[in-house]
Amino acid sequence: MMPDENAIAFILKVLTANVAEELAQLSGKSTTDALRDFMATKTYNVLMKPKSQLYRESPAYVVDMVEAEQSGDRQRWLEV
């Protein structure tokens, strides 16, 4: 059973914040800058589409997708 829209919206906010924090730690950027960079990725666009169900994954999984996307490793990005 899929969560309702409010639950999905809450999950997306929390997951987005957690991903931004992890990306900030990895890059040495501020959380705000890491969030801004994350929001400009294809991975973020996929995450924002509830039908993708990416919101069900861990922050580490999403960070791995972002890293694959940013490194140009499309094959790995699609596998993740």
HTML snippet that shows the backbone in 3Dmol.js (N, CA, C, O; Angstrom):
<script src="https://3Dmol.org/build/3Dmol-min.js"></script>
<div id="view" style="width:600px;height:400px;position:relative"></div>
<script>
const pdb = `
ATOM      1  N   MET A   1       0.840  -1.190   0.000  1.00  0.00           N
ATOM      2  CA  MET A   1       0.000   0.000   0.000  1.00  0.00           C
ATOM      3  C   MET A   1       0.883   1.252   0.000  1.00  0.00           C
ATOM      4  O   MET A   1       1.830   1.359   0.780  1.00  0.00           O
ATOM      5  N   MET A   2       0.565   2.167  -0.864  1.00  0.00           N
ATOM      6  CA  MET A   2       1.323   3.409  -1.000  1.00  0.00           C
ATOM      7  C   MET A   2       0.852   4.415   0.058  1.00  0.00           C
ATOM      8  O   MET A   2      -0.351   4.555   0.277  1.00  0.00           O
ATOM      9  N   PRO A   3       1.782   5.115   0.714  1.00  0.00           N
ATOM     10  CA  PRO A   3       1.386   6.139   1.694  1.00  0.00           C
ATOM     11  C   PRO A   3       0.581   7.245   1.017  1.00  0.00           C
ATOM     12  O   PRO A   3       0.651   7.422  -0.200  1.00  0.00           O
ATOM     13  N   ASP A   4      -0.187   7.989   1.823  1.00  0.00           N
ATOM     14  CA  ASP A   4      -0.962   9.081   1.232  1.00  0.00           C
ATOM     15  C   ASP A   4      -0.040  10.243   0.864  1.00  0.00           C
ATOM     16  O   ASP A   4       1.141  10.247   1.212  1.00  0.00           O
ATOM     17  N   GLU A   5      -0.589  11.216   0.164  1.00  0.00           N
ATOM     18  CA  GLU A   5       0.214  12.335  -0.357  1.00  0.00           C
ATOM     19  C   GLU A   5       0.921  13.117   0.748  1.00  0.00           C
ATOM     20  O   GLU A   5       2.064  13.540   0.570  1.00  0.00           O
ATOM     21  N   ASN A   6       0.261  13.314   1.879  1.00  0.00           N
ATOM     22  CA  ASN A   6       0.881  14.053   2.981  1.00  0.00           C
ATOM     23  C   ASN A   6       2.069  13.294   3.553  1.00  0.00           C
ATOM     24  O   ASN A   6       3.094  13.894   3.878  1.00  0.00           O
ATOM     25  N   ALA A   7       1.937  11.990   3.677  1.00  0.00           N
ATOM     26  CA  ALA A   7       3.034  11.172   4.195  1.00  0.00           C
ATOM     27  C   ALA A   7       4.209  11.199   3.225  1.00  0.00           C
ATOM     28  O   ALA A   7       5.360  11.308   3.647  1.00  0.00           O
ATOM     29  N   ILE A   8       3.924  11.101   1.932  1.00  0.00           N
ATOM     30  CA  ILE A   8       4.980  11.135   0.923  1.00  0.00           C
ATOM     31  C   ILE A   8       5.687  12.492   0.951  1.00  0.00           C
ATOM     32  O   ILE A   8       6.913  12.553   0.870  1.00  0.00           O
ATOM     33  N   ALA A   9       4.924  13.570   1.064  1.00  0.00           N
ATOM     34  CA  ALA A   9       5.512  14.918   1.110  1.00  0.00           C
ATOM     35  C   ALA A   9       6.442  15.043   2.317  1.00  0.00           C
ATOM     36  O   ALA A   9       7.525  15.619   2.206  1.00  0.00           O
ATOM     37  N   PHE A  10       6.028  14.510   3.463  1.00  0.00           N
ATOM     38  CA  PHE A  10       6.867  14.559   4.660  1.00  0.00           C
ATOM     39  C   PHE A  10       8.134  13.735   4.460  1.00  0.00           C
ATOM     40  O   PHE A  10       9.229  14.194   4.785  1.00  0.00           O
ATOM     41  N   ILE A  11       7.995  12.540   3.934  1.00  0.00           N
ATOM     42  CA  ILE A  11       9.147  11.669   3.676  1.00  0.00           C
ATOM     43  C   ILE A  11      10.126  12.353   2.733  1.00  0.00           C
ATOM     44  O   ILE A  11      11.337  12.308   2.954  1.00  0.00           O
ATOM     45  N   LEU A  12       9.610  12.986   1.684  1.00  0.00           N
ATOM     46  CA  LEU A  12      10.471  13.678   0.719  1.00  0.00           C
ATOM     47  C   LEU A  12      11.254  14.814   1.372  1.00  0.00           C
ATOM     48  O   LEU A  12      12.434  15.002   1.077  1.00  0.00           O
ATOM     49  N   LYS A  13      10.605  15.572   2.256  1.00  0.00           N
ATOM     50  CA  LYS A  13      11.290  16.671   2.938  1.00  0.00           C
ATOM     51  C   LYS A  13      12.408  16.144   3.825  1.00  0.00           C
ATOM     52  O   LYS A  13      13.520  16.673   3.809  1.00  0.00           O
ATOM     53  N   VAL A  14      12.119  15.112   4.593  1.00  0.00           N
ATOM     54  CA  VAL A  14      13.120  14.548   5.496  1.00  0.00           C
ATOM     55  C   VAL A  14      14.263  13.923   4.699  1.00  0.00           C
ATOM     56  O   VAL A  14      15.432  14.135   5.019  1.00  0.00           O
ATOM     57  N   LEU A  15      13.930  13.159   3.670  1.00  0.00           N
ATOM     58  CA  LEU A  15      14.946  12.506   2.854  1.00  0.00           C
ATOM     59  C   LEU A  15      15.822  13.547   2.154  1.00  0.00           C
ATOM     60  O   LEU A  15      17.044  13.398   2.111  1.00  0.00           O
ATOM     61  N   THR A  16      15.219  14.577   1.618  1.00  0.00           N
ATOM     62  CA  THR A  16      15.971  15.637   0.945  1.00  0.00           C
ATOM     63  C   THR A  16      16.943  16.303   1.919  1.00  0.00           C
ATOM     64  O   THR A  16      18.097  16.550   1.571  1.00  0.00           O
ATOM     65  N   ALA A  17      16.484  16.592   3.128  1.00  0.00           N
ATOM     66  CA  ALA A  17      17.357  17.209   4.133  1.00  0.00           C
ATOM     67  C   ALA A  17      18.506  16.277   4.499  1.00  0.00           C
ATOM     68  O   ALA A  17      19.649  16.718   4.619  1.00  0.00           O
ATOM     69  N   ASN A  18      18.212  15.000   4.676  1.00  0.00           N
ATOM     70  CA  ASN A  18      19.254  14.040   5.033  1.00  0.00           C
ATOM     71  C   ASN A  18      20.281  13.875   3.909  1.00  0.00           C
ATOM     72  O   ASN A  18      21.481  13.786   4.169  1.00  0.00           O
ATOM     73  N   VAL A  19      19.815  13.836   2.684  1.00  0.00           N
ATOM     74  CA  VAL A  19      20.724  13.725   1.537  1.00  0.00           C
ATOM     75  C   VAL A  19      21.608  14.969   1.464  1.00  0.00           C
ATOM     76  O   VAL A  19      22.814  14.856   1.244  1.00  0.00           O
ATOM     77  N   ALA A  20      21.023  16.149   1.645  1.00  0.00           N
ATOM     78  CA  ALA A  20      21.796  17.388   1.606  1.00  0.00           C
ATOM     79  C   ALA A  20      22.867  17.388   2.696  1.00  0.00           C
ATOM     80  O   ALA A  20      23.994  17.824   2.458  1.00  0.00           O
ATOM     81  N   GLU A  21      22.524  16.907   3.880  1.00  0.00           N
ATOM     82  CA  GLU A  21      23.507  16.844   4.967  1.00  0.00           C
ATOM     83  C   GLU A  21      24.654  15.904   4.612  1.00  0.00           C
ATOM     84  O   GLU A  21      25.819  16.232   4.840  1.00  0.00           O
ATOM     85  N   GLU A  22      24.332  14.741   4.055  1.00  0.00           N
ATOM     86  CA  GLU A  22      25.389  13.800   3.673  1.00  0.00           C
ATOM     87  C   GLU A  22      26.263  14.367   2.558  1.00  0.00           C
ATOM     88  O   GLU A  22      27.486  14.234   2.593  1.00  0.00           O
ATOM     89  N   LEU A  23      25.634  14.999   1.571  1.00  0.00           N
ATOM     90  CA  LEU A  23      26.402  15.592   0.482  1.00  0.00           C
ATOM     91  C   LEU A  23      27.297  16.723   0.996  1.00  0.00           C
ATOM     92  O   LEU A  23      28.420  16.892   0.520  1.00  0.00           O
ATOM     93  N   ALA A  24      26.804  17.492   1.962  1.00  0.00           N
ATOM     94  CA  ALA A  24      27.601  18.569   2.544  1.00  0.00           C
ATOM     95  C   ALA A  24      28.830  18.003   3.250  1.00  0.00           C
ATOM     96  O   ALA A  24      29.929  18.543   3.124  1.00  0.00           O
ATOM     97  N   GLN A  25      28.641  16.926   3.984  1.00  0.00           N
ATOM     98  CA  GLN A  25      29.765  16.296   4.682  1.00  0.00           C
ATOM     99  C   GLN A  25      30.797  15.765   3.688  1.00  0.00           C
ATOM    100  O   GLN A  25      32.002  15.903   3.899  1.00  0.00           O
ATOM    101  N   LEU A  26      30.319  15.165   2.619  1.00  0.00           N
ATOM    102  CA  LEU A  26      31.231  14.596   1.625  1.00  0.00           C
ATOM    103  C   LEU A  26      31.996  15.665   0.849  1.00  0.00           C
ATOM    104  O   LEU A  26      33.164  15.479   0.508  1.00  0.00           O
ATOM    105  N   SER A  27      31.333  16.775   0.577  1.00  0.00           N
ATOM    106  CA  SER A  27      31.932  17.810  -0.276  1.00  0.00           C
ATOM    107  C   SER A  27      32.628  18.926   0.496  1.00  0.00           C
ATOM    108  O   SER A  27      33.443  19.662  -0.061  1.00  0.00           O
ATOM    109  N   GLY A  28      32.304  19.047   1.773  1.00  0.00           N
ATOM    110  CA  GLY A  28      32.849  20.155   2.551  1.00  0.00           C
ATOM    111  C   GLY A  28      32.085  21.456   2.333  1.00  0.00           C
ATOM    112  O   GLY A  28      32.488  22.506   2.835  1.00  0.00           O
ATOM    113  N   LYS A  29      30.990  21.393   1.590  1.00  0.00           N
ATOM    114  CA  LYS A  29      30.159  22.577   1.356  1.00  0.00           C
ATOM    115  C   LYS A  29      29.192  22.763   2.517  1.00  0.00           C
ATOM    116  O   LYS A  29      29.027  21.880   3.358  1.00  0.00           O
ATOM    117  N   SER A  30      28.565  23.917   2.543  1.00  0.00           N
ATOM    118  CA  SER A  30      27.504  24.140   3.531  1.00  0.00           C
ATOM    119  C   SER A  30      26.302  23.283   3.143  1.00  0.00           C
ATOM    120  O   SER A  30      26.163  22.874   1.990  1.00  0.00           O
ATOM    121  N   THR A  31      25.448  23.023   4.109  1.00  0.00           N
ATOM    122  CA  THR A  31      24.241  22.241   3.820  1.00  0.00           C
ATOM    123  C   THR A  31      23.368  22.973   2.807  1.00  0.00           C
ATOM    124  O   THR A  31      22.746  22.346   1.949  1.00  0.00           O
ATOM    125  N   THR A  32      23.323  24.287   2.907  1.00  0.00           N
ATOM    126  CA  THR A  32      22.525  25.082   1.969  1.00  0.00           C
ATOM    127  C   THR A  32      23.044  24.934   0.545  1.00  0.00           C
ATOM    128  O   THR A  32      22.263  24.740  -0.386  1.00  0.00           O
ATOM    129  N   ASP A  33      24.365  25.026   0.373  1.00  0.00           N
ATOM    130  CA  ASP A  33      24.942  24.872  -0.964  1.00  0.00           C
ATOM    131  C   ASP A  33      24.759  23.453  -1.482  1.00  0.00           C
ATOM    132  O   ASP A  33      24.467  23.251  -2.660  1.00  0.00           O
ATOM    133  N   ALA A  34      24.930  22.470  -0.599  1.00  0.00           N
ATOM    134  CA  ALA A  34      24.744  21.077  -1.004  1.00  0.00           C
ATOM    135  C   ALA A  34      23.293  20.829  -1.412  1.00  0.00           C
ATOM    136  O   ALA A  34      23.030  20.108  -2.375  1.00  0.00           O
ATOM    137  N   LEU A  35      22.363  21.420  -0.686  1.00  0.00           N
ATOM    138  CA  LEU A  35      20.944  21.285  -1.029  1.00  0.00           C
ATOM    139  C   LEU A  35      20.667  21.916  -2.385  1.00  0.00           C
ATOM    140  O   LEU A  35      19.964  21.337  -3.213  1.00  0.00           O
ATOM    141  N   ARG A  36      21.214  23.090  -2.610  1.00  0.00           N
ATOM    142  CA  ARG A  36      21.027  23.788  -3.889  1.00  0.00           C
ATOM    143  C   ARG A  36      21.569  22.938  -5.044  1.00  0.00           C
ATOM    144  O   ARG A  36      20.927  22.807  -6.086  1.00  0.00           O
ATOM    145  N   ASP A  37      22.750  22.369  -4.845  1.00  0.00           N
ATOM    146  CA  ASP A  37      23.348  21.510  -5.873  1.00  0.00           C
ATOM    147  C   ASP A  37      22.503  20.259  -6.097  1.00  0.00           C
ATOM    148  O   ASP A  37      22.282  19.848  -7.236  1.00  0.00           O
ATOM    149  N   PHE A  38      22.033  19.659  -5.007  1.00  0.00           N
ATOM    150  CA  PHE A  38      21.211  18.451  -5.113  1.00  0.00           C
ATOM    151  C   PHE A  38      19.926  18.731  -5.881  1.00  0.00           C
ATOM    152  O   PHE A  38      19.498  17.923  -6.705  1.00  0.00           O
ATOM    153  N   MET A  39      19.320  19.869  -5.609  1.00  0.00           N
ATOM    154  CA  MET A  39      18.054  20.201  -6.268  1.00  0.00           C
ATOM    155  C   MET A  39      18.215  20.435  -7.769  1.00  0.00           C
ATOM    156  O   MET A  39      17.223  20.467  -8.496  1.00  0.00           O
ATOM    157  N   ALA A  40      19.445  20.597  -8.237  1.00  0.00           N
ATOM    158  CA  ALA A  40      19.707  20.805  -9.667  1.00  0.00           C
ATOM    159  C   ALA A  40      20.025  19.494 -10.388  1.00  0.00           C
ATOM    160  O   ALA A  40      20.356  19.514 -11.574  1.00  0.00           O
ATOM    161  N   THR A  41      19.930  18.356  -9.696  1.00  0.00           N
ATOM    162  CA  THR A  41      20.285  17.075 -10.309  1.00  0.00           C
ATOM    163  C   THR A  41      19.074  16.348 -10.888  1.00  0.00           C
ATOM    164  O   THR A  41      17.928  16.614 -10.527  1.00  0.00           O
ATOM    165  N   LYS A  42      19.368  15.426 -11.795  1.00  0.00           N
ATOM    166  CA  LYS A  42      18.325  14.549 -12.329  1.00  0.00           C
ATOM    167  C   LYS A  42      17.809  13.627 -11.231  1.00  0.00           C
ATOM    168  O   LYS A  42      16.629  13.276 -11.200  1.00  0.00           O
ATOM    169  N   THR A  43      18.708  13.241 -10.335  1.00  0.00           N
ATOM    170  CA  THR A  43      18.312  12.362  -9.227  1.00  0.00           C
ATOM    171  C   THR A  43      17.227  13.030  -8.392  1.00  0.00           C
ATOM    172  O   THR A  43      16.253  12.385  -8.007  1.00  0.00           O
ATOM    173  N   TYR A  44      17.391  14.310  -8.112  1.00  0.00           N
ATOM    174  CA  TYR A  44      16.375  15.044  -7.345  1.00  0.00           C
ATOM    175  C   TYR A  44      15.054  15.060  -8.105  1.00  0.00           C
ATOM    176  O   TYR A  44      13.989  14.877  -7.516  1.00  0.00           O
ATOM    177  N   ASN A  45      15.126  15.280  -9.415  1.00  0.00           N
ATOM    178  CA  ASN A  45      13.897  15.288 -10.219  1.00  0.00           C
ATOM    179  C   ASN A  45      13.178  13.941 -10.150  1.00  0.00           C
ATOM    180  O   ASN A  45      11.950  13.897 -10.075  1.00  0.00           O
ATOM    181  N   VAL A  46      13.930  12.854 -10.176  1.00  0.00           N
ATOM    182  CA  VAL A  46      13.330  11.520 -10.050  1.00  0.00           C
ATOM    183  C   VAL A  46      12.725  11.357  -8.663  1.00  0.00           C
ATOM    184  O   VAL A  46      11.614  10.846  -8.523  1.00  0.00           O
ATOM    185  N   LEU A  47      13.448  11.789  -7.644  1.00  0.00           N
ATOM    186  CA  LEU A  47      12.974  11.683  -6.262  1.00  0.00           C
ATOM    187  C   LEU A  47      11.646  12.397  -6.080  1.00  0.00           C
ATOM    188  O   LEU A  47      10.782  11.916  -5.347  1.00  0.00           O
ATOM    189  N   MET A  48      11.473  13.524  -6.729  1.00  0.00           N
ATOM    190  CA  MET A  48      10.256  14.318  -6.564  1.00  0.00           C
ATOM    191  C   MET A  48       9.045  13.728  -7.288  1.00  0.00           C
ATOM    192  O   MET A  48       7.941  14.261  -7.181  1.00  0.00           O
ATOM    193  N   LYS A  49       9.244  12.645  -8.014  1.00  0.00           N
ATOM    194  CA  LYS A  49       8.130  11.957  -8.680  1.00  0.00           C
ATOM    195  C   LYS A  49       7.758  10.729  -7.842  1.00  0.00           C
ATOM    196  O   LYS A  49       8.437   9.704  -7.912  1.00  0.00           O
ATOM    197  N   PRO A  50       6.688  10.827  -7.055  1.00  0.00           N
ATOM    198  CA  PRO A  50       6.330   9.716  -6.168  1.00  0.00           C
ATOM    199  C   PRO A  50       6.196   8.362  -6.869  1.00  0.00           C
ATOM    200  O   PRO A  50       6.447   7.324  -6.258  1.00  0.00           O
ATOM    201  N   LYS A  51       5.807   8.365  -8.133  1.00  0.00           N
ATOM    202  CA  LYS A  51       5.665   7.093  -8.849  1.00  0.00           C
ATOM    203  C   LYS A  51       6.992   6.352  -8.995  1.00  0.00           C
ATOM    204  O   LYS A  51       7.008   5.137  -9.190  1.00  0.00           O
ATOM    205  N   SER A  52       8.110   7.084  -8.900  1.00  0.00           N
ATOM    206  CA  SER A  52       9.424   6.438  -8.990  1.00  0.00           C
ATOM    207  C   SER A  52       9.709   5.597  -7.747  1.00  0.00           C
ATOM    208  O   SER A  52      10.516   4.667  -7.782  1.00  0.00           O
ATOM    209  N   GLN A  53       9.040   5.935  -6.659  1.00  0.00           N
ATOM    210  CA  GLN A  53       9.210   5.293  -5.356  1.00  0.00           C
ATOM    211  C   GLN A  53      10.636   5.394  -4.814  1.00  0.00           C
ATOM    212  O   GLN A  53      11.022   4.626  -3.933  1.00  0.00           O
ATOM    213  N   LEU A  54      11.407   6.325  -5.331  1.00  0.00           N
ATOM    214  CA  LEU A  54      12.758   6.550  -4.824  1.00  0.00           C
ATOM    215  C   LEU A  54      12.714   7.020  -3.376  1.00  0.00           C
ATOM    216  O   LEU A  54      13.673   6.826  -2.629  1.00  0.00           O
ATOM    217  N   TYR A  55      11.601   7.640  -2.976  1.00  0.00           N
ATOM    218  CA  TYR A  55      11.458   8.109  -1.593  1.00  0.00           C
ATOM    219  C   TYR A  55      11.522   6.960  -0.585  1.00  0.00           C
ATOM    220  O   TYR A  55      11.688   7.200   0.611  1.00  0.00           O
ATOM    221  N   ARG A  56      11.394   5.736  -1.046  1.00  0.00           N
ATOM    222  CA  ARG A  56      11.452   4.559  -0.159  1.00  0.00           C
ATOM    223  C   ARG A  56      12.888   4.147   0.166  1.00  0.00           C
ATOM    224  O   ARG A  56      13.116   3.296   1.026  1.00  0.00           O
ATOM    225  N   GLU A  57      13.844   4.749  -0.518  1.00  0.00           N
ATOM    226  CA  GLU A  57      15.251   4.378  -0.337  1.00  0.00           C
ATOM    227  C   GLU A  57      15.905   5.206   0.768  1.00  0.00           C
ATOM    228  O   GLU A  57      15.355   6.209   1.224  1.00  0.00           O
ATOM    229  N   SER A  58      17.073   4.770   1.179  1.00  0.00           N
ATOM    230  CA  SER A  58      17.828   5.467   2.227  1.00  0.00           C
ATOM    231  C   SER A  58      18.541   6.686   1.655  1.00  0.00           C
ATOM    232  O   SER A  58      18.744   6.785   0.445  1.00  0.00           O
ATOM    233  N   PRO A  59      18.920   7.616   2.534  1.00  0.00           N
ATOM    234  CA  PRO A  59      19.717   8.750   2.066  1.00  0.00           C
ATOM    235  C   PRO A  59      21.009   8.290   1.387  1.00  0.00           C
ATOM    236  O   PRO A  59      21.420   8.871   0.383  1.00  0.00           O
ATOM    237  N   ALA A  60      21.651   7.252   1.927  1.00  0.00           N
ATOM    238  CA  ALA A  60      22.903   6.759   1.335  1.00  0.00           C
ATOM    239  C   ALA A  60      22.683   6.279  -0.094  1.00  0.00           C
ATOM    240  O   ALA A  60      23.536   6.496  -0.954  1.00  0.00           O
ATOM    241  N   TYR A  61      21.572   5.641  -0.357  1.00  0.00           N
ATOM    242  CA  TYR A  61      21.240   5.161  -1.699  1.00  0.00           C
ATOM    243  C   TYR A  61      21.108   6.347  -2.655  1.00  0.00           C
ATOM    244  O   TYR A  61      21.642   6.331  -3.764  1.00  0.00           O
ATOM    245  N   VAL A  62      20.388   7.373  -2.206  1.00  0.00           N
ATOM    246  CA  VAL A  62      20.179   8.554  -3.045  1.00  0.00           C
ATOM    247  C   VAL A  62      21.508   9.288  -3.268  1.00  0.00           C
ATOM    248  O   VAL A  62      21.775   9.762  -4.372  1.00  0.00           O
ATOM    249  N   VAL A  63      22.338   9.383  -2.229  1.00  0.00           N
ATOM    250  CA  VAL A  63      23.658  10.004  -2.371  1.00  0.00           C
ATOM    251  C   VAL A  63      24.478   9.245  -3.404  1.00  0.00           C
ATOM    252  O   VAL A  63      25.165   9.858  -4.221  1.00  0.00           O
ATOM    253  N   ASP A  64      24.414   7.922  -3.376  1.00  0.00           N
ATOM    254  CA  ASP A  64      25.137   7.117  -4.363  1.00  0.00           C
ATOM    255  C   ASP A  64      24.657   7.439  -5.778  1.00  0.00           C
ATOM    256  O   ASP A  64      25.457   7.519  -6.710  1.00  0.00           O
ATOM    257  N   MET A  65      23.362   7.620  -5.928  1.00  0.00           N
ATOM    258  CA  MET A  65      22.824   7.998  -7.246  1.00  0.00           C
ATOM    259  C   MET A  65      23.362   9.354  -7.677  1.00  0.00           C
ATOM    260  O   MET A  65      23.753   9.530  -8.831  1.00  0.00           O
ATOM    261  N   VAL A  66      23.385  10.308  -6.761  1.00  0.00           N
ATOM    262  CA  VAL A  66      23.892  11.647  -7.079  1.00  0.00           C
ATOM    263  C   VAL A  66      25.357  11.566  -7.496  1.00  0.00           C
ATOM    264  O   VAL A  66      25.760  12.183  -8.481  1.00  0.00           O
ATOM    265  N   GLU A  67      26.148  10.808  -6.750  1.00  0.00           N
ATOM    266  CA  GLU A  67      27.563  10.669  -7.079  1.00  0.00           C
ATOM    267  C   GLU A  67      27.758  10.026  -8.448  1.00  0.00           C
ATOM    268  O   GLU A  67      28.622  10.447  -9.217  1.00  0.00           O
ATOM    269  N   ALA A  68      26.961   9.011  -8.752  1.00  0.00           N
ATOM    270  CA  ALA A  68      27.049   8.359 -10.063  1.00  0.00           C
ATOM    271  C   ALA A  68      26.671   9.353 -11.163  1.00  0.00           C
ATOM    272  O   ALA A  68      27.330   9.421 -12.200  1.00  0.00           O
ATOM    273  N   GLU A  69      25.618  10.114 -10.931  1.00  0.00           N
ATOM    274  CA  GLU A  69      25.186  11.103 -11.918  1.00  0.00           C
ATOM    275  C   GLU A  69      26.268  12.162 -12.137  1.00  0.00           C
ATOM    276  O   GLU A  69      26.582  12.507 -13.276  1.00  0.00           O
ATOM    277  N   GLN A  70      26.829  12.669 -11.057  1.00  0.00           N
ATOM    278  CA  GLN A  70      27.821  13.735 -11.166  1.00  0.00           C
ATOM    279  C   GLN A  70      29.133  13.263 -11.780  1.00  0.00           C
ATOM    280  O   GLN A  70      29.863  14.056 -12.374  1.00  0.00           O
ATOM    281  N   SER A  71      29.432  11.984 -11.641  1.00  0.00           N
ATOM    282  CA  SER A  71      30.668  11.463 -12.229  1.00  0.00           C
ATOM    283  C   SER A  71      30.468  11.085 -13.696  1.00  0.00           C
ATOM    284  O   SER A  71      31.417  10.709 -14.385  1.00  0.00           O
ATOM    285  N   GLY A  72      29.225  11.188 -14.164  1.00  0.00           N
ATOM    286  CA  GLY A  72      28.934  10.866 -15.555  1.00  0.00           C
ATOM    287  C   GLY A  72      28.763   9.380 -15.805  1.00  0.00           C
ATOM    288  O   GLY A  72      28.704   8.938 -16.952  1.00  0.00           O
ATOM    289  N   ASP A  73      28.683   8.611 -14.728  1.00  0.00           N
ATOM    290  CA  ASP A  73      28.527   7.154 -14.838  1.00  0.00           C
ATOM    291  C   ASP A  73      27.045   6.813 -14.967  1.00  0.00           C
ATOM    292  O   ASP A  73      26.406   6.358 -14.019  1.00  0.00           O
ATOM    293  N   ARG A  74      26.529   7.042 -16.149  1.00  0.00           N
ATOM    294  CA  ARG A  74      25.095   6.839 -16.395  1.00  0.00           C
ATOM    295  C   ARG A  74      24.667   5.394 -16.147  1.00  0.00           C
ATOM    296  O   ARG A  74      23.574   5.146 -15.639  1.00  0.00           O
ATOM    297  N   GLN A  75      25.522   4.451 -16.502  1.00  0.00           N
ATOM    298  CA  GLN A  75      25.199   3.039 -16.294  1.00  0.00           C
ATOM    299  C   GLN A  75      24.972   2.752 -14.802  1.00  0.00           C
ATOM    300  O   GLN A  75      23.981   2.129 -14.422  1.00  0.00           O
ATOM    301  N   ARG A  76      25.910   3.219 -13.966  1.00  0.00           N
ATOM    302  CA  ARG A  76      25.772   3.010 -12.525  1.00  0.00           C
ATOM    303  C   ARG A  76      24.559   3.769 -11.984  1.00  0.00           C
ATOM    304  O   ARG A  76      23.851   3.266 -11.112  1.00  0.00           O
ATOM    305  N   TRP A  77      24.319   4.978 -12.500  1.00  0.00           N
ATOM    306  CA  TRP A  77      23.176   5.768 -12.051  1.00  0.00           C
ATOM    307  C   TRP A  77      21.871   5.019 -12.324  1.00  0.00           C
ATOM    308  O   TRP A  77      20.965   4.997 -11.491  1.00  0.00           O
ATOM    309  N   LEU A  78      21.795   4.409 -13.503  1.00  0.00           N
ATOM    310  CA  LEU A  78      20.577   3.668 -13.848  1.00  0.00           C
ATOM    311  C   LEU A  78      20.451   2.381 -13.040  1.00  0.00           C
ATOM    312  O   LEU A  78      19.338   1.943 -12.749  1.00  0.00           O
ATOM    313  N   GLU A  79      21.569   1.772 -12.676  1.00  0.00           N
ATOM    314  CA  GLU A  79      21.529   0.540 -11.893  1.00  0.00           C
ATOM    315  C   GLU A  79      21.112   0.790 -10.455  1.00  0.00           C
ATOM    316  O   GLU A  79      20.408  -0.012  -9.841  1.00  0.00           O
ATOM    317  N   VAL A  80      21.564   1.918  -9.937  1.00  0.00           N
ATOM    318  CA  VAL A  80      21.261   2.229  -8.543  1.00  0.00           C
ATOM    319  C   VAL A  80      19.789   2.490  -8.473  1.00  0.00           C
ATOM    320  O   VAL A  80      19.264   2.778  -7.398  1.00  0.00           O
TER     321      VAL A  80
END
`;
const viewer = $3Dmol.createViewer("view");
viewer.addModel(pdb, "pdb");
viewer.setStyle({}, {cartoon: {color: "spectrum"}});
viewer.zoomTo();
viewer.render();
</script>
